Amino acid sequence: MHFPTSPSSLLLSLLALPLTVSAWSPPSYPGYSLVWSDTFSGSSATLPSTSNWDIIDRNLHVNNELQTYRANPRQVQLSGGQTLQIVPWRDGSVSGGWTSGRIESRYTFTPQRGKKTMGEALIRFGGNDVGSKQGIWPAFWLLGQSIREGTGWPACGELDVMETVNGQLTGYGTVHCHVYPGGVCNEPLGRGATIGIPNQDWQRWTIVWDRTTGDWRSETITWFMNDRQFHQLRGDQLNDANVWASLTAKPLFFILNVAVGGDWPGYPNGNTQDGYGSMMEVAYVAHYST
């Protein structure tokens, strides 16, 4: 599939600009219109817009993770430079010994039949050495709105646009769906692929739903980092119209978080550092449609 985008030099030009509102505006893409975005403008050390985001303030008790999420600028803050910073901290006052941040968009969208839909975020990681990030697990992902209405996981549908663990410069793009264990998405592993991340600096992470074919079997979901495709899933690979619809034809919402520990990354060790050097920083989140 051809991904309609501006030249790859766009990213370099974007990152060369001063840290201003214009620098962090979502890019324009030929054939696409920007439908919704958050550019995280606002005063430093304040929370992001609660009109746009549900800021989680509890321990979700999932995946054997350690962190308690806090709706506090110490864990989730606007930088004052048009970015969002999600920061994990050691904290002996909470069960598990860590606090961190997770925000979920109140905004939802449904990829439209006959159109292409795109979700994107510009993300970088804190500058701590990768060897000091054991147990740190940042992610940009989506869940089906139906999970808020009582549908369980993974039937609600989950699309992980970017995850990385333990400071490793490997990005994971994954779909979770259908039933647990097993099912057409091979849970709990899901259906995924990886890409090498050049460094801990800014990268664009993009997911595109292509529903232009008129037949769900040939519709696709495709993952990109900086315009480079690294994963694609077609409807006929799942071979189940209802499951495919949970990923492509039902409302979805964005999630940004930094987890700590859990079944996948394992747990922090004595070398794991907390704070801004282990954060995930986000310049924008955007939804586009043709």
C-alpha positions as CSV (number, residue, x, y, z in Angstrom):
1,M,0.0,0.0,0.0
2,H,1.3,3.5,-0.8
3,F,1.2,5.8,2.3
4,P,0.3,9.3,1.1
5,T,2.6,11.6,3.1
6,S,4.9,14.5,2.7
7,P,8.5,13.9,1.9
8,S,10.6,12.2,4.6
9,S,12.5,15.5,5.0
10,L,9.4,16.8,6.8
11,L,10.5,15.2,10.1
12,L,13.9,16.7,9.9
13,S,12.5,20.1,9.1
14,L,10.0,19.8,11.9
15,L,12.6,18.9,14.5
16,A,15.0,21.7,13.4
17,L,12.4,24.3,14.3
18,P,12.4,26.1,17.6
19,L,10.1,24.7,20.3
20,T,7.0,26.8,19.4
21,V,3.4,26.1,18.7
22,S,4.0,26.0,15.0
23,A,6.8,23.5,15.5
24,W,4.6,21.0,17.2
25,S,1.4,21.3,15.1
26,P,0.4,18.1,13.4
27,P,1.7,17.9,9.9
28,S,-0.4,18.2,6.8
29,Y,-0.7,15.1,4.6
30,P,-1.9,15.1,0.9
31,G,-5.5,13.8,0.7
32,Y,-6.1,13.9,4.4
33,S,-7.9,16.4,6.6
34,L,-7.0,16.9,10.3
35,V,-10.2,16.0,12.3
36,W,-8.9,16.2,15.9
37,S,-5.7,16.8,17.7
38,D,-4.1,17.8,21.0
39,T,-0.9,19.8,20.9
40,F,-0.5,20.0,24.6
41,S,-0.3,23.8,24.9
42,G,-0.5,25.3,28.3
43,S,1.5,26.4,31.3
44,S,4.3,24.2,32.6
45,A,3.7,21.8,35.5
46,T,-0.1,21.7,34.8
47,L,-2.3,18.8,33.8
48,P,-3.4,18.3,30.2
49,S,-6.9,19.3,29.3
50,T,-9.5,17.2,31.2
51,S,-11.9,18.0,28.4
52,N,-9.7,16.0,26.1
53,W,-8.4,13.4,28.5
54,D,-9.4,11.1,31.3
55,I,-6.4,11.2,33.6
56,I,-6.2,7.9,35.5
57,D,-5.8,8.2,39.2
58,R,-5.5,4.6,40.6
59,N,-3.8,1.3,40.3
60,L,-5.5,-0.6,37.4
61,H,-4.1,-4.0,38.6
62,V,-3.3,-5.3,35.1
63,N,-0.5,-7.3,33.7
64,N,1.1,-7.6,37.1
65,E,2.4,-4.0,36.7
66,L,3.7,-2.1,39.7
67,Q,2.7,1.5,39.1
68,T,-0.2,3.5,40.6
69,Y,-1.3,6.1,38.1
70,R,-1.6,9.6,39.5
71,A,-3.6,12.6,38.1
72,N,-0.9,14.9,39.3
73,P,1.5,17.1,37.3
74,R,4.4,15.2,38.9
75,Q,3.5,12.2,36.8
76,V,1.5,13.8,33.9
77,Q,2.4,17.4,33.0
78,L,2.5,19.9,30.3
79,S,6.0,21.0,29.7
80,G,5.2,24.6,28.8
81,G,7.0,23.9,25.5
82,Q,4.0,22.4,23.7
83,T,4.6,18.8,24.9
84,L,3.2,16.3,27.4
85,Q,5.6,14.5,29.8
86,I,4.6,11.3,31.4
87,V,7.1,10.5,34.2
88,P,7.6,7.4,36.3
89,W,8.8,7.8,39.9
90,R,9.8,5.5,42.7
91,D,7.4,6.0,45.5
92,G,7.5,3.9,48.7
93,S,4.1,5.3,49.8
94,V,2.2,3.2,47.3
95,S,1.8,-0.5,46.8
96,G,4.3,-1.6,44.1
97,G,6.7,1.2,44.9
98,W,6.1,3.3,41.7
99,T,3.8,6.0,40.4
100,S,3.4,7.0,36.8
101,G,0.9,8.5,34.3
102,R,-1.8,7.3,32.0
103,I,-4.3,9.4,30.0
104,E,-7.2,8.2,27.9
105,S,-8.9,10.4,25.3
106,R,-12.5,11.3,25.9
107,Y,-12.5,11.8,22.1
108,T,-13.5,8.7,20.1
109,F,-13.5,8.1,16.4
110,T,-14.7,5.3,14.0
111,P,-12.7,4.6,10.8
112,Q,-15.2,5.3,8.1
113,R,-16.2,2.8,5.3
114,G,-14.8,4.0,2.0
115,K,-12.1,6.2,3.5
116,K,-8.7,6.1,5.0
117,T,-8.3,7.1,8.6
118,M,-5.0,7.9,10.3
119,G,-3.9,8.2,14.0
120,E,-0.5,9.6,14.8
121,A,1.7,10.9,17.6
122,L,5.2,12.4,17.8
123,I,7.1,10.8,20.7
124,R,10.5,10.8,22.3
125,F,11.9,9.1,25.4
126,G,13.9,10.5,28.3
127,G,17.6,10.6,28.0
128,N,18.6,8.1,30.7
129,D,20.9,5.4,29.4
130,V,19.0,2.4,27.9
131,G,20.7,0.2,30.5
132,S,18.9,2.1,33.3
133,K,15.4,1.5,32.1
134,Q,14.7,-2.1,33.1
135,G,11.0,-2.4,33.7
136,I,10.0,0.9,32.0
137,W,7.2,0.4,29.5
138,P,5.9,3.4,27.5
139,A,3.1,3.1,25.0
140,F,0.8,4.8,22.5
141,W,-2.2,2.7,21.7
142,L,-6.0,2.5,21.3
143,L,-8.8,0.5,22.8
144,G,-12.4,0.0,21.5
145,Q,-14.9,2.3,23.2
146,S,-16.9,-0.9,24.0
147,I,-14.6,-1.6,26.9
148,R,-16.1,1.4,28.6
149,E,-19.5,-0.1,28.0
150,G,-18.9,-3.5,29.5
151,T,-17.2,-5.5,26.7
152,G,-14.2,-7.4,28.1
153,W,-10.7,-7.5,26.8
154,P,-9.7,-8.5,24.2
155,A,-13.1,-8.6,22.5
156,C,-13.2,-4.8,22.7
157,G,-10.2,-4.6,20.3
158,E,-6.8,-3.2,21.1
159,L,-4.3,-1.5,18.6
160,D,-0.8,-0.9,20.0
161,V,0.8,1.7,17.7
162,M,4.0,1.9,19.7
163,E,5.3,0.0,22.7
164,T,8.9,-0.4,23.9
165,V,10.2,-2.1,27.0
166,N,13.3,-1.9,29.1
167,G,14.8,1.0,27.2
168,Q,15.3,-1.3,24.2
169,L,15.4,0.6,20.8
170,T,12.7,-1.7,19.4
171,G,9.2,-0.5,18.6
172,Y,6.3,-3.0,18.7
173,G,3.0,-2.7,16.8
174,T,0.4,-5.2,17.8
175,V,-3.3,-6.1,17.5
176,H,-5.2,-7.8,20.3
177,C,-8.7,-9.1,19.6
178,H,-11.4,-11.8,19.8
179,V,-10.9,-14.1,22.9
180,Y,-8.4,-15.0,25.5
181,P,-6.5,-17.3,25.4
182,G,-6.0,-18.2,21.7
183,G,-8.5,-16.9,19.2
184,V,-7.7,-15.3,15.8
185,C,-5.3,-12.9,17.5
186,N,-3.3,-15.7,19.2
187,E,-3.8,-14.2,22.7
188,P,-2.1,-13.2,24.8
189,L,0.7,-12.5,22.3
190,G,-1.5,-10.8,19.7
191,R,-0.5,-10.3,16.1
192,G,2.4,-7.9,15.8
193,A,5.7,-6.9,14.3
194,T,8.7,-4.8,15.3
195,I,10.9,-2.0,14.0
196,G,14.3,-0.7,15.1
197,I,14.1,2.8,16.7
198,P,17.0,5.0,15.6
199,N,17.5,6.7,18.9
200,Q,15.5,8.0,21.9
201,D,14.7,11.3,20.2
202,W,11.5,12.3,18.3
203,Q,9.9,9.7,16.0
204,R,6.4,9.8,14.3
205,W,4.3,6.7,15.0
206,T,1.3,6.3,12.7
207,I,-1.5,3.8,12.1
208,V,-3.7,3.8,9.0
209,W,-7.0,2.1,8.5
210,D,-7.8,1.7,4.8
211,R,-11.5,0.9,4.2
212,T,-11.6,2.0,0.6
213,T,-11.8,-1.5,-1.0
214,G,-15.5,-2.1,-0.4
215,D,-14.9,-5.5,1.1
216,W,-13.8,-6.0,4.7
217,R,-11.6,-8.9,3.7
218,S,-9.3,-6.7,1.8
219,E,-9.3,-3.8,4.2
220,T,-6.0,-3.1,6.0
221,I,-4.5,-1.7,9.1
222,T,-0.9,-0.5,8.6
223,W,1.7,0.7,11.0
224,F,4.5,3.2,10.3
225,M,7.4,4.8,12.0
226,N,8.6,8.0,10.3
227,D,6.7,6.9,7.1
228,R,8.4,3.4,7.1
229,Q,5.9,0.6,7.1
230,F,6.6,-2.1,9.6
231,H,3.4,-4.0,10.1
232,Q,0.1,-4.6,8.2
233,L,-3.0,-6.7,8.9
234,R,-5.7,-7.6,6.4
235,G,-9.3,-8.5,7.2
236,D,-8.9,-11.9,5.5
237,Q,-6.0,-12.8,7.8
238,L,-8.4,-12.7,10.7
239,N,-11.2,-14.2,8.6
240,D,-13.9,-13.1,11.0
241,A,-16.1,-10.1,10.0
242,N,-17.2,-9.3,13.5
243,V,-13.7,-9.4,15.0
244,W,-12.4,-7.2,12.2
245,A,-15.2,-4.8,12.8
246,S,-14.1,-4.4,16.4
247,L,-10.8,-3.0,15.1
248,T,-12.0,-1.0,12.1
249,A,-15.7,-0.2,12.3
250,K,-16.4,0.6,15.9
251,P,-15.4,3.7,18.1
252,L,-11.8,3.8,19.4
253,F,-10.0,6.0,21.8
254,F,-6.3,7.0,22.3
255,I,-4.1,6.0,25.3
256,L,-0.7,7.3,26.4
257,N,1.0,5.8,29.4
258,V,4.2,4.7,31.0
259,A,3.8,1.4,32.9
260,V,6.4,0.0,35.2
261,G,7.1,-3.7,35.5
262,G,4.7,-6.4,34.5
263,D,4.6,-9.7,32.8
264,W,6.3,-8.5,29.6
265,P,9.2,-6.3,30.6
266,G,9.8,-7.8,34.0
267,Y,10.5,-5.7,37.0
268,P,12.9,-2.8,37.7
269,N,16.2,-3.6,39.2
270,G,18.8,-1.7,41.2
271,N,20.0,0.1,38.1
272,T,16.5,1.3,37.0
273,Q,16.3,5.1,37.2
274,D,13.1,7.1,37.6
275,G,12.2,10.6,36.8
276,Y,12.4,12.7,33.6
277,G,15.2,10.6,32.1
278,S,12.8,7.7,32.0
279,M,9.8,9.6,30.8
280,M,7.8,9.5,27.5
281,E,7.3,12.9,25.9
282,V,4.6,13.6,23.4
283,A,4.4,16.6,21.0
284,Y,0.9,15.9,19.6
285,V,-1.7,13.3,19.1
286,A,-3.8,13.6,15.9
287,H,-6.7,11.9,14.0
288,Y,-7.0,12.4,10.2
289,S,-9.4,11.2,7.6
290,T,-9.6,11.3,3.8
